[in-house]
Amino acid sequence: MHDARNDRTTSARAAVRPLDDDLGDLPTAVDAPQADQTTGDRLAFLLGFVRDPSGVGSVVPSSHRLERRLVRNARIGEARTVVELGPGTGGTTRAFLRAMSPQARLLSIELDPVFHARLARTVRDPRHFAECGSAERIAEMLAVRRLPAPDAIVSGIPFSTMPQDIGERIAAEVAAVLAPGGRFVAYQVRPRVAEFTSPHLGTPKFEWEAWNIPPMRVFTWVKPTADGTRRP
């Protein structure tokens, strides 16, 4: 991803409303991965950051605490179809698969070909489909895999460092393909994702996840149903 350097952070911050940081009961479906897998993910992630710092956006993968928050906010356990944008080395992907039902399906879309190859090699689950390409092509990739409208889309791609036109296209695509009542959850260092997404999906719920390097803003949008209501 490339920095457009024209963030309107003031308006983005105004588009969100903070909530109390209460995790409640943590889902037992998400267990810590094996130590060798975690070490391999960290090394691969660091090398990815060195290769493309603006596209990766962090030197380490997401923390287990952040993974659990994403599972909860996106209601992964209830979803039939989940889309993950920017799975990286697959830590969040494995957390989602552990929380998903046996009948659910997960489509991961990764722009970095090195991360994509690692993901396809290390995450082997019949419910998981890995695609390499831009998040602008969500609808196309869902159609190729014959997957229905997703109930949850989770994004870790750094909206703050991508060009304005790409960010706008991705946000519009997310809003278009998301099922009514579905959830879009984005975890970001900066709040620019709200600038792109709120015109399509309204005001998000906003939370901080401090137990992560770096600390992350977590935004959750719920797409209105046909009668205009939103699930809490």
NUKEVO-454423 format. One line per 10 residues: number of its first residue (from 1); their letters; for each residue x, y, z of N, C-alpha, C. Coordinates in Angstrom, 3 decimals, always signed. Each point is the difference from the previous one (the first is absolute). Layout:
% residues N
NUM = A = X Y Z X Y Z X Y Z | ...
This chain:
% residues 232
1 = MHDARNDRTT = +0.835 -1.198 +0.000 -0.835 +1.198 +0.000 +0.872 +1.252 +0.000 | -0.524 +1.121 -0.489 +0.788 +1.215 -0.129 -0.726 +1.146 +0.694 | +0.765 +0.897 +0.612 -0.540 +1.068 +0.831 -0.517 +1.138 -0.851 | -1.275 +0.346 +0.148 -0.570 +1.117 -0.743 +0.273 +1.328 +0.692 | +0.321 -0.050 +1.314 +0.366 +1.200 +0.767 -1.051 +1.081 +0.027 | -1.268 -0.383 -0.119 -1.032 +1.038 +0.084 -1.127 -0.444 +0.919 | +0.403 -0.664 +1.107 -0.993 -0.467 +0.975 -0.829 +1.164 +0.528 | -1.280 -0.223 +0.046 -0.869 +0.975 +0.684 -0.346 -0.605 +1.353 | +1.012 -0.041 +0.893 -0.165 -0.729 +1.256 -1.035 +0.626 +0.919 | -0.163 +1.308 -0.108 -0.986 +0.632 +0.882 -1.390 -0.508 -0.287
11 = SARAAVRPLD = -0.387 -0.048 -1.294 -1.334 -0.485 -0.355 -0.138 -1.472 +0.269 | +1.096 -0.756 -0.162 -0.075 -1.439 +0.260 -0.244 -0.260 +1.464 | +0.675 +0.763 +0.857 -0.198 -0.201 +1.438 -1.412 +0.392 +0.420 | -0.532 +1.012 -0.653 -1.349 +0.438 +0.349 -1.046 -1.015 -0.412 | +0.364 -0.902 -0.923 -0.968 -0.974 -0.508 -0.109 -1.231 +0.859 | +0.756 -0.061 +1.120 -0.049 -1.179 +0.853 -0.344 +0.419 +1.414 | -0.529 -0.960 +0.748 -0.326 +0.278 +1.399 +0.617 -1.087 +0.865 | +0.880 +0.351 +0.975 +0.686 -1.003 +0.796 -0.955 -0.688 +0.966 | +0.282 -1.266 +0.265 -0.735 -0.776 +0.979 +0.962 -0.471 +1.078 | -0.548 -0.458 +1.124 +0.831 -0.550 +1.048 +0.685 -1.259 -0.494
21 = DDLGDLPTAV = +1.238 -0.198 +0.415 +0.807 -1.137 -0.447 -0.254 -1.195 +0.926 | -1.115 -0.700 -0.215 -0.363 -1.133 +0.829 -0.043 -1.247 -0.865 | +0.989 -0.874 +0.185 +0.062 -1.198 -0.827 -0.997 -1.057 +0.434 | -0.384 +0.003 +1.249 -0.928 -1.032 +0.459 +0.665 -1.362 -0.050 | -0.809 -1.051 -0.141 +0.526 -1.352 -0.074 +0.682 -0.224 -1.332 | +1.197 -0.531 +0.024 +0.742 -0.252 -1.213 -0.402 -1.342 -0.572 | -0.206 -0.098 -1.307 -0.471 -1.234 -0.599 +1.034 -1.106 +0.101 | -0.428 -1.183 +0.432 +0.914 -1.115 +0.163 +0.407 -0.598 -1.326 | -0.696 +0.360 -1.082 +0.330 -0.563 -1.309 +1.343 +0.480 -0.503 | +0.503 +1.116 +0.545 +1.254 +0.560 -0.488 +1.098 -0.318 +0.997
31 = DAPQADQTTG = +0.823 -0.981 -0.316 +1.103 -0.396 +0.850 +1.298 +0.525 -0.576 | +1.035 +0.101 +0.848 +1.296 +0.473 -0.475 +0.595 -1.004 -0.973 | +0.572 +0.469 -1.123 +0.622 -0.918 -0.950 +1.277 -0.580 +0.573 | +0.542 -1.029 -0.630 +1.216 -0.627 +0.454 +1.150 +0.982 -0.086 | +0.994 -0.210 +0.895 +1.105 +0.951 +0.093 +0.790 +0.104 -1.298 | +0.227 -1.132 -0.681 +0.780 +0.062 -1.235 -0.731 +0.767 -1.090 | -1.334 -0.131 -0.048 -0.789 +0.741 -0.977 +0.059 +1.489 +0.287 | -0.116 +0.365 +1.291 +0.054 +1.404 +0.389 +1.349 +0.612 -0.355 | +1.083 -0.720 +0.272 +1.339 +0.502 -0.318 +0.168 +0.186 -1.502 | -0.478 -0.968 -0.779 +0.084 +0.107 -1.444 -0.799 +1.171 -0.532
41 = DRLAFLLGFV = -1.186 +0.220 +0.570 -0.839 +1.128 -0.420 +0.703 +1.326 +0.286 | +0.605 +0.101 +1.181 +0.658 +1.254 +0.370 +1.161 +0.316 -0.926 | +0.798 -1.023 -0.318 +1.127 +0.213 -0.901 -0.483 +0.386 -1.395 | -0.996 -0.725 -0.503 -0.536 +0.303 -1.336 -0.601 +1.397 -0.038 | -0.664 +0.403 +1.076 -0.622 +1.319 +0.058 +1.064 +1.097 +0.001 | +1.072 -0.217 +0.779 +1.080 +0.983 +0.047 +0.636 +0.162 -1.374 | +0.243 -1.111 -0.678 +0.584 +0.071 -1.343 -0.948 +0.704 -0.973 | -1.312 -0.233 +0.177 -0.982 +0.685 -0.829 +0.003 +1.492 +0.221 | +0.173 +0.414 +1.259 +0.055 +1.426 +0.307 +1.236 +0.644 -0.628 | +1.130 -0.692 +0.065 +1.224 +0.519 -0.613 -0.180 +0.118 -1.516
51 = RDPSGVGSVV = -0.698 -0.972 -0.579 -0.218 -0.012 -1.453 -0.960 +1.095 -0.442 | -1.059 +0.263 +0.793 -1.026 +0.976 -0.394 -0.633 +0.607 +1.249 | +0.698 +0.950 +0.670 -0.500 +0.535 +1.271 -1.354 +0.684 -0.092 | -0.282 +0.706 -1.086 -1.285 +0.701 -0.109 -1.141 -0.969 -0.265 | +0.294 -1.132 -0.628 -1.042 -0.983 -0.288 -0.288 -0.919 +1.159 | +1.015 -0.274 +0.834 -0.176 -0.901 +1.144 -0.448 +0.789 +1.225 | +0.654 +1.106 +0.287 -0.483 +0.909 +1.038 +0.378 -0.346 +1.423 | +0.687 -1.142 +0.240 +0.397 -0.382 +1.347 +1.176 -0.955 -0.106 | +0.779 -0.105 +1.083 +1.151 -0.905 -0.018 -0.324 -1.358 +0.598 | -1.161 -0.128 +0.640 -0.399 -1.275 +0.612 -1.455 -0.299 -0.333
61 = PSSHRLERRL = -0.398 -1.281 +0.016 -1.403 -0.346 -0.259 -0.911 +0.478 +1.124 | -1.303 -0.145 -0.218 -0.995 +0.399 +0.997 +0.134 -0.839 +1.267 | -0.254 +0.630 +1.140 +0.036 -0.722 +1.275 -1.214 -0.914 +0.130 | +0.086 -0.985 +0.901 -1.131 -0.888 +0.230 -1.198 +0.777 +0.553 | +0.283 +1.027 +0.785 -1.077 +0.827 +0.555 -0.759 +0.714 -1.129 | +0.737 +0.543 -0.959 -0.642 +0.645 -1.140 -0.774 -1.025 -0.823 | +0.560 -1.174 -0.213 -0.699 -1.050 -0.745 -1.342 -0.324 +0.656 | -0.007 -0.108 +1.317 -1.245 -0.325 +0.712 -1.031 +1.118 -0.150 | +0.490 +1.248 +0.021 -0.930 +1.124 -0.169 -0.618 -0.023 -1.400 | +0.792 -0.305 -0.998 -0.511 -0.062 -1.371 -1.040 -1.110 -0.141
71 = VRNARIGEAR = +0.279 -1.156 +0.584 -0.952 -1.122 -0.034 -1.327 +0.413 +0.617 | +0.075 +0.685 +1.118 -1.216 +0.428 +0.698 -0.751 +1.078 -0.769 | +0.708 +1.048 -0.432 -0.672 +1.118 -0.660 -0.638 -0.406 -1.323 | +0.669 -0.885 -0.737 -0.528 -0.436 -1.289 -1.004 -1.133 +0.128 | -0.155 -0.531 +1.224 -0.896 -1.143 +0.235 +0.332 -1.158 -0.948 | +1.270 -0.329 +0.005 +0.488 -1.037 -0.900 -0.704 -1.328 +0.224 | -0.294 -0.315 +1.240 -0.645 -1.271 +0.312 -1.388 -0.143 -0.587 | -0.647 +1.119 -0.333 -1.355 -0.039 -0.562 -0.003 +0.115 -1.522 | +1.135 +0.345 -0.577 +0.053 +0.299 -1.435 +0.042 -1.263 -0.850 | -0.647 +0.075 -1.163 +0.070 -1.084 -0.977 +1.136 +0.230 -0.985
81 = TVVELGPGTG = +0.212 +1.272 -0.371 +1.092 +0.360 -0.892 +0.763 +1.164 +0.611 | +1.327 -0.156 +0.087 +0.874 +1.027 +0.555 +1.029 +0.364 -1.060 | +0.280 +1.296 -0.134 +1.063 +0.467 -0.884 +1.038 +0.713 +0.852 | +1.263 -0.348 -0.205 +1.092 +0.667 +0.703 +0.855 +0.739 -1.018 | +0.194 +1.295 +0.215 +0.824 +0.822 -0.875 +1.342 +0.237 +0.679 | +1.074 -0.470 -0.617 +1.324 +0.175 +0.570 +0.305 -0.980 +1.114 | -0.066 -1.311 -0.259 +0.255 -0.994 +1.061 +1.458 -0.081 +0.426 | +0.914 +0.548 -0.814 +1.413 -0.029 +0.375 +0.525 -1.418 +0.099 | +0.588 -0.347 +1.154 +0.579 -1.330 +0.185 -1.004 -1.030 +0.510 | -1.240 +0.424 +0.259 -1.047 -0.965 +0.313 -0.380 -0.180 +1.449
91 = GTTRAFLRAM = +0.516 +0.828 +0.896 -0.382 -0.124 +1.409 -1.479 +0.254 +0.225 | -0.501 +1.099 -0.559 -1.429 +0.289 +0.124 -0.829 -1.025 -0.771 | +0.516 -0.487 -1.118 -0.710 -1.008 -0.792 -0.252 -1.246 +0.825 | +1.023 -0.479 +0.693 -0.158 -1.198 +0.835 -0.962 +0.256 +1.158 | +0.043 +1.217 +0.566 -0.929 +0.333 +1.080 -1.444 -0.034 -0.500 | -0.236 +0.513 -1.198 -1.351 -0.021 -0.565 -0.459 -1.434 -0.255 | +0.873 -0.822 -0.548 -0.366 -1.381 -0.294 -0.330 -0.767 +1.271 | +0.718 +0.280 +1.075 -0.299 -0.675 +1.268 -1.367 +0.402 +0.532 | -0.422 +1.230 -0.293 -1.283 +0.491 +0.510 -1.174 -0.325 -0.912 | +0.274 -0.303 -1.264 -1.061 -0.216 -0.982 -0.678 -1.356 +0.173
101 = SPQARLLSIE = -1.238 -0.072 -0.468 -0.718 -1.271 +0.001 +0.545 -0.902 -1.106 | -0.242 -1.311 +0.071 +0.492 -0.913 -1.041 -0.558 +0.306 -1.384 | -1.163 +0.633 -0.072 -0.639 +0.277 -1.290 +0.418 +1.344 -0.588 | +0.668 +0.835 +0.783 +0.364 +1.340 -0.456 +1.171 -0.051 -0.978 | +0.180 +1.096 -0.743 +1.083 +0.107 -0.960 +0.732 +1.328 +0.206 | +1.328 -0.037 -0.206 +0.844 +1.179 +0.178 +0.775 +0.267 -1.282 | -0.154 +1.215 -0.542 +0.762 +0.444 -1.164 +1.027 +1.022 +0.470 | +1.288 -0.307 -0.184 +1.068 +0.924 +0.365 +0.573 +0.629 -1.262 | +0.122 +1.322 -0.003 +0.519 +0.731 -1.152 +1.261 +0.739 +0.423 | +1.122 -0.403 -0.567 +1.299 +0.569 +0.361 +0.684 +0.568 -1.244
111 = LDPVFHARLA = +0.428 +1.263 +0.087 +0.644 +0.657 -1.135 +1.457 -0.430 -0.165 | +0.691 -0.265 +1.103 +1.421 -0.351 -0.031 +0.164 -1.460 -0.428 | +0.669 -0.262 -1.129 +0.109 -1.381 -0.485 +0.804 -0.906 +0.924 | +0.958 +0.554 +0.736 +0.790 -0.818 +0.930 -0.867 -0.442 +1.173 | -0.759 +0.938 +0.587 -0.924 -0.355 +1.075 -1.057 -0.992 -0.500 | -0.502 +0.235 -1.212 -1.026 -0.889 -0.549 +0.527 -1.430 -0.134 | +1.212 -0.152 -0.501 +0.583 -1.330 -0.169 +0.175 -0.688 +1.347 | +0.430 +0.752 +1.003 +0.161 -0.577 +1.337 -1.355 -0.413 +0.571 | -1.004 +0.844 -0.190 -1.333 -0.293 +0.518 -0.557 -1.276 -0.628 | +0.132 -0.124 -1.320 -0.510 -1.177 -0.696 +0.732 -1.264 +0.440
121 = RTVRDPRHFA = +1.269 +0.150 +0.377 +0.812 -1.155 +0.401 -0.254 -0.412 +1.450 | -0.238 +0.969 +0.891 -0.056 -0.309 +1.432 -1.411 -0.114 +0.567 | -0.982 +0.593 -0.655 -1.377 -0.075 +0.497 -0.764 -0.975 -0.898 | -0.150 -1.203 +0.459 -0.651 -1.046 -0.791 -1.291 -0.400 +0.693 | -1.074 +0.493 -0.521 -1.333 -0.253 +0.554 -0.964 +0.034 -1.168 | -0.852 -1.008 -0.156 -0.912 -0.020 -1.153 -0.983 +1.158 -0.024 | -0.163 +0.697 +1.121 -0.915 +1.142 +0.044 +0.662 +1.285 -0.479 | +1.309 -0.033 -0.239 +0.772 +1.204 -0.296 +0.380 +0.073 -1.467 | -0.220 +1.179 -0.617 +0.396 +0.258 -1.380 +0.917 +1.221 -0.007 | +1.207 -0.153 -0.521 +0.973 +1.094 -0.033 +0.113 +0.553 -1.410
131 = ECGSAERIAE = -0.121 +1.324 -0.124 +0.120 +0.669 -1.292 +1.072 +1.084 +0.104 | +0.760 +0.179 -1.079 +1.021 +1.043 -0.062 -0.487 +1.104 -0.924 | -0.115 +1.207 +0.522 -0.479 +1.101 -0.814 -0.457 +1.157 +0.858 | -0.574 +1.003 -0.650 -0.452 +1.210 +0.686 -1.375 -0.199 +0.626 | -0.210 +0.649 +1.135 -1.306 -0.034 +0.657 -1.075 +0.692 -0.826 | +0.399 +0.727 -1.034 -0.976 +0.595 -0.915 -0.778 -1.063 -0.766 | +0.475 -1.238 +0.000 -0.599 -1.070 -0.790 -0.789 -0.992 +0.858 | -0.516 +0.450 +1.143 -0.715 -0.912 +0.901 -1.153 -0.699 -0.720 | -0.822 +0.757 -0.689 -1.179 -0.582 -0.662 +0.418 -1.059 -1.013 | +1.020 +0.306 -0.776 +0.492 -0.946 -1.004 +0.478 -1.298 +0.648
141 = MLAVRRLPAP = +0.752 +0.125 +1.096 +0.556 -1.187 +0.654 -1.075 -0.828 +0.690 | -1.005 +0.653 +0.557 -1.128 -0.726 +0.569 -0.727 -0.795 -1.089 | -0.178 +0.628 -1.155 -0.694 -0.661 -1.102 +0.789 -1.199 -0.511 | +1.324 +0.131 -0.114 +0.836 -1.102 -0.475 -0.121 -1.205 +0.924 | -0.061 +0.247 +1.291 -0.101 -1.073 +0.985 -1.451 -0.410 +0.275 | -0.948 +0.683 -0.667 -1.427 -0.285 +0.157 -0.437 +0.102 +1.468 | +0.461 +1.063 +0.628 -0.348 +0.254 +1.393 -1.097 +1.048 +0.091 | -0.927 -0.141 +0.948 -1.064 +0.994 +0.162 +0.527 +1.276 +0.634 | -0.864 +0.999 +0.105 +0.377 +1.272 +0.615 +0.538 -0.246 +1.410 | +1.142 +0.565 +0.338 +0.593 -0.258 +1.310 -0.781 +0.639 +1.144
151 = DAIVSGIPFS = -0.063 -0.729 +1.108 -0.605 +0.517 +1.228 +1.009 +0.826 +0.791 | +1.277 -0.212 -0.284 +1.060 +0.741 +0.695 +1.165 +0.228 -0.949 | +0.513 +1.226 +0.005 +1.231 +0.342 -0.703 +0.923 +0.641 +1.025 | +1.220 -0.526 +0.111 +0.981 +0.525 +0.952 +1.212 +0.477 -0.777 | +0.443 +1.213 +0.282 +1.088 +0.590 -0.784 +1.132 +0.503 +0.879 | +1.213 -0.441 -0.353 +1.199 +0.512 +0.638 +0.862 +0.799 -0.951 | -0.468 +0.204 -1.234 +0.796 +0.769 -0.959 +0.046 +1.471 +0.443 | +1.166 +0.647 -0.113 +0.147 +1.370 +0.523 -0.624 +1.048 -0.926 | -1.212 +0.392 +0.281 -0.677 +1.020 -0.803 +0.722 +1.343 +0.056 | +0.757 +0.237 +1.073 +0.651 +1.302 +0.163 +1.148 +0.215 -0.971
161 = TMPQDIGERI = +0.517 -1.063 -0.612 +1.149 +0.159 -0.893 -0.339 -0.278 -1.463 | -1.271 -0.194 -0.307 -0.362 -0.282 -1.386 -0.538 +1.261 -0.690 | +0.116 +0.075 -1.314 -0.535 +1.157 -0.721 -1.497 +0.173 +0.231 | -0.446 +1.232 -0.053 -1.401 +0.342 +0.254 -0.955 -0.811 -0.868 | +0.285 -0.105 -1.296 -0.939 -0.671 -0.892 -0.105 -1.488 +0.291 | +1.101 -0.624 +0.392 -0.037 -1.428 +0.329 -0.782 -0.225 +1.288 | +0.240 +0.841 +0.996 -0.742 -0.121 +1.255 -1.494 +0.147 -0.209 | -0.378 +0.959 -0.843 -1.427 +0.210 -0.267 -0.611 -1.194 -0.730 | +0.741 -0.578 -0.938 -0.532 -1.152 -0.743 -0.146 -1.226 +0.895 | +0.976 -0.231 +0.870 -0.078 -1.157 +0.894 -1.178 +0.147 +0.955
171 = AAEVAAVLAP = -0.170 +1.187 +0.588 -1.109 +0.224 +0.932 -1.348 -0.181 -0.690 | -0.119 +0.512 -1.220 -1.245 -0.155 -0.749 -0.271 -1.465 -0.322 | +1.050 -0.731 -0.328 -0.133 -1.427 -0.318 -0.418 -0.795 +1.238 | +0.603 +0.316 +1.139 -0.365 -0.663 +1.261 -1.478 +0.210 +0.295 | -0.448 +1.239 -0.086 -1.396 +0.315 +0.290 -0.945 -0.690 -0.972 | +0.412 -0.125 -1.251 -0.867 -0.594 -1.024 -0.172 -1.503 +0.192 | +1.089 -0.700 +0.354 -0.079 -1.469 +0.070 -0.475 -0.511 +1.356 | +0.125 +0.803 +1.056 -0.376 -0.437 +1.344 -1.496 -0.300 +0.068 | -0.346 -1.111 +0.624 -1.405 -0.376 +0.145 -0.718 +0.989 +0.916 | -1.295 +0.263 -0.220 -0.760 +0.839 +0.933 +0.095 -0.565 +1.420
181 = GGRFVAYQVR = +0.303 +0.861 +0.952 +0.212 -0.443 +1.367 +1.413 -0.479 +0.256 | +0.833 -0.046 -1.068 +1.376 -0.459 +0.138 +0.898 +1.043 +0.630 | +1.188 -0.439 +0.394 +0.927 +0.858 +0.736 +1.315 +0.181 -0.748 | +0.461 +1.250 -0.030 +1.323 +0.314 -0.517 +0.840 +0.482 +1.169 | +1.089 -0.713 +0.289 +0.889 +0.333 +1.113 +1.376 +0.314 -0.571 | +0.518 +1.180 +0.321 +1.323 +0.409 -0.477 +0.864 +0.358 +1.195 | +1.197 -0.566 +0.046 +0.936 +0.344 +1.065 +1.154 +0.771 -0.618 | +0.231 +1.206 +0.528 +0.870 +0.975 -0.644 +0.817 +0.776 +1.022 | +1.182 +0.451 -0.423 +0.810 +0.883 +0.834 -0.599 +1.408 -0.008 | -0.463 +0.460 -1.167 -0.573 +1.338 -0.151 -1.478 -0.115 -0.382
191 = PRVAEFTSPH = -0.770 +1.085 +0.170 -1.461 -0.080 -0.179 -0.504 +0.249 -1.413 | +0.863 +0.043 -0.998 -0.424 +0.419 -1.330 -1.043 -0.919 -0.631 | -0.048 -1.259 +0.425 -0.991 -0.922 -0.557 -1.417 +0.531 +0.175 | -0.250 +0.751 +1.070 -1.336 +0.551 +0.238 -0.375 +1.024 -1.063 | +0.989 +0.734 -0.482 -0.235 +0.983 -1.057 -0.533 -0.679 -1.269 | +0.518 -1.185 -0.300 -0.412 -0.721 -1.200 -1.309 -0.768 +0.187 | -0.194 -0.573 +1.176 -1.087 -0.959 +0.209 -1.286 +0.612 +0.527 | +0.100 +0.994 +0.863 -1.208 +0.564 +0.611 -1.010 +0.548 -0.996 | +0.416 +0.579 -1.141 -1.011 +0.434 -0.983 -0.869 -1.145 -0.520 | +0.499 -1.227 +0.078 -0.749 -1.155 -0.502 -0.752 -0.740 +1.107
201 = LGTPKFEWEA = +0.599 -0.094 +1.196 -0.568 -0.853 +1.052 -0.356 +0.752 +1.276 | +0.168 +1.313 +0.017 -0.394 +0.778 +1.167 +1.083 +0.061 +1.062 | -0.393 +0.372 +1.204 +0.934 +0.185 +1.110 +0.395 -1.344 +0.607 | +1.282 -0.261 +0.155 +0.417 -1.280 +0.579 +0.079 +0.037 +1.521 | +0.062 -1.177 +0.581 +0.428 -0.129 +1.391 +1.522 +0.067 -0.006 | +0.578 +0.674 +0.975 +1.442 +0.169 +0.044 +0.543 -0.472 +1.342 | +1.065 -0.789 -0.045 +0.670 -0.477 +1.208 +1.506 +0.053 -0.202 | +0.724 +0.052 +1.108 +1.453 -0.111 -0.018 +0.397 -1.400 +0.439 | +0.993 -0.576 -0.657 +0.631 -1.216 +0.502 +1.449 +0.348 +0.325 | +0.239 +0.233 +1.298 +1.330 +0.420 +0.441 +0.985 -1.155 +0.055
211 = WNIPPMRVFT = -0.522 -1.232 +0.173 +0.875 -1.164 +0.111 +0.391 -0.497 -1.388 | +0.708 +0.842 -0.699 +0.480 -0.320 -1.335 +1.153 +0.930 -0.307 | +0.912 -0.428 -0.870 +1.110 +0.841 -0.432 -0.136 +0.228 -1.504 | -0.314 +1.260 -0.409 -0.375 +1.145 +0.836 -1.450 -0.127 +0.463 | -0.437 +0.817 +0.981 -1.420 +0.001 +0.375 -0.877 +0.283 -1.211 | -1.167 -0.646 -0.026 -0.853 +0.089 -1.182 -1.364 +0.621 +0.305 | -0.461 +0.806 -0.943 -1.393 +0.426 -0.010 -0.814 -1.109 -0.667 | -1.119 -0.360 +0.596 -0.867 -1.028 -0.580 -1.354 +0.637 -0.288 | -0.374 +0.025 -1.270 -1.255 +0.585 -0.458 -0.949 -1.128 -0.403 | -1.264 +0.122 +0.397 -0.998 -1.008 -0.367 -1.224 +0.682 -0.594
221 = WVKPTADGTR = -0.283 -0.322 -1.247 -1.208 +0.471 -0.672 -0.994 -1.154 -0.154 | -1.279 +0.302 +0.082 -1.053 -0.988 -0.254 -0.845 +0.523 -1.151 | -0.115 -0.789 -1.066 -0.773 +0.426 -1.159 -1.487 -0.084 +0.308 | -0.767 +1.035 -0.276 -1.446 -0.036 +0.283 -0.690 -1.117 -0.779 | -1.048 -0.542 +0.598 -0.818 -0.995 -0.685 -0.967 +0.708 -0.945 | -0.835 -0.756 -0.689 -0.910 +0.562 -0.990 -0.943 +1.031 +0.614 | -0.368 -0.204 +1.270 -0.916 +0.956 +0.639 +0.734 +1.155 +0.681 | +1.332 +0.053 -0.199 +0.770 +1.123 +0.517 +0.516 -0.174 +1.414 | -0.247 -1.141 +0.616 +0.467 -0.222 +1.362 +1.412 -0.577 -0.005 | +0.677 +0.124 +1.132 +1.335 -0.551 +0.183 +0.000 -0.903 +1.213
231 = RP = +0.625 -1.156 -0.133 +0.112 -0.889 +1.144 +0.961 +0.593 +1.000 | -0.294 -0.057 +1.305 +0.911 +0.552 +1.000 +1.294 -0.792 +0.104
